[in-house]
Amino acid sequence: MRTEDLVSLCPKLYHMAEDGSWPNIQKLGLLSTSALLTTYGYSGVEREKIESEWRSQRVPISCDSLDDAWIRDQIPMPPESLRGCLVGMTPKEWYGLINGKIFFWTTWKSLEIFLAAKEYKNSPHIVITVDIRLLLERYASRITLSSINSGSTYYNPEKYDRPKSRGLETFKKMHDYNVSYVAELVVEEGIPDITDIAICVERWIAHRINYENPNIEKLADIWP
């Protein structure tokens, strides 16, 4: 996929973050789970439990010199479901891979559905809207694309017999990407200058009506 085609397809990107996390993101940048653990000085068994095992709930992390932070859960991606759809990887390896990445939705509709998922509905979240052209100018070498929601193993049993397959080949560089749509844009490690790339930061909440038609409410403009 060419850069201009990607910009035309999804000029804006959307990242959902924990409520109240923006001040810390402004200070540290938008970081992957692995980068955040490194910044907070986590290592050994304590780090491996967060980074390489399934997080059934969000996890608090702390460091004497930094504000406390939360690492998001992985409720839609339990290991028993992953075992049925992973290609050439174990769940532990997949969690390690995923935790080194930052994920952006390429459409507002996808973000709405995620906000209204049963695990997150009725809970406020921060939504960071990003200018894709600026992101590509600065981080093209660390960007990959995915045609699926790589962080969820949910599927419609009326249409499919298992979650969509996934593995190392799920994330492709732009020049290797030949699908006409993009479900996710992924950045490796971190975006320290997120305030230069972000268009706005808002606080949203979703009240689920049904899967395709969530009721979305903006609670506040956070930044700029």
HELIX and SHEET records of a PDB file:
HELIX    1   1 THR A    3  LEU A    9  1                                   7    
HELIX    2   2 TRP A   22  LEU A   28  1                                   7    
HELIX    3   3 THR A   33  THR A   39  1                                   7    
HELIX    4   4 GLY A   44  GLU A   51  1                                   8    
HELIX    5   5 PRO A   79  LEU A   82  1                                   4    
HELIX    6   6 PRO A   91  ILE A   98  1                                   8    
HELIX    7   7 TRP A  108  LEU A  115  1                                   8    
HELIX    8   8 ILE A  132  TYR A  139  1                                   8    
HELIX    9   9 ALA A  140  ARG A  142  5                                   3    
HELIX   10  10 LEU A  168  THR A  170  5                                   3    
HELIX   11  11 MET A  174  ASP A  176  5                                   3    
HELIX   12  12 ILE A  194  ILE A  197  1                                   4    
SHEET    1   A 4 LYS A  12  GLU A  18  0                                        
SHEET    2   A 4 HIS A 125  ASP A 131 -1                                        
SHEET    3   A 4 ALA A 198  HIS A 207 -1                                        
SHEET    4   A 4 ASN A 215  TRP A 223 -1                                        
SHEET    1   B 2 LEU A  30  LEU A  31  0                                        
SHEET    2   B 2 GLY A 190  ILE A 191 -1                                        
SHEET    1   C 2 VAL A  59  CYS A  63  0                                        
SHEET    2   C 2 LEU A  66  ILE A  71 -1                                        
SHEET    1   D 3 LYS A 101  TRP A 105  0                                        
SHEET    2   D 3 GLU A 184  GLU A 188 -1                                        
SHEET    3   D 3 ILE A 143  SER A 146 -1                                        
END                                                                             
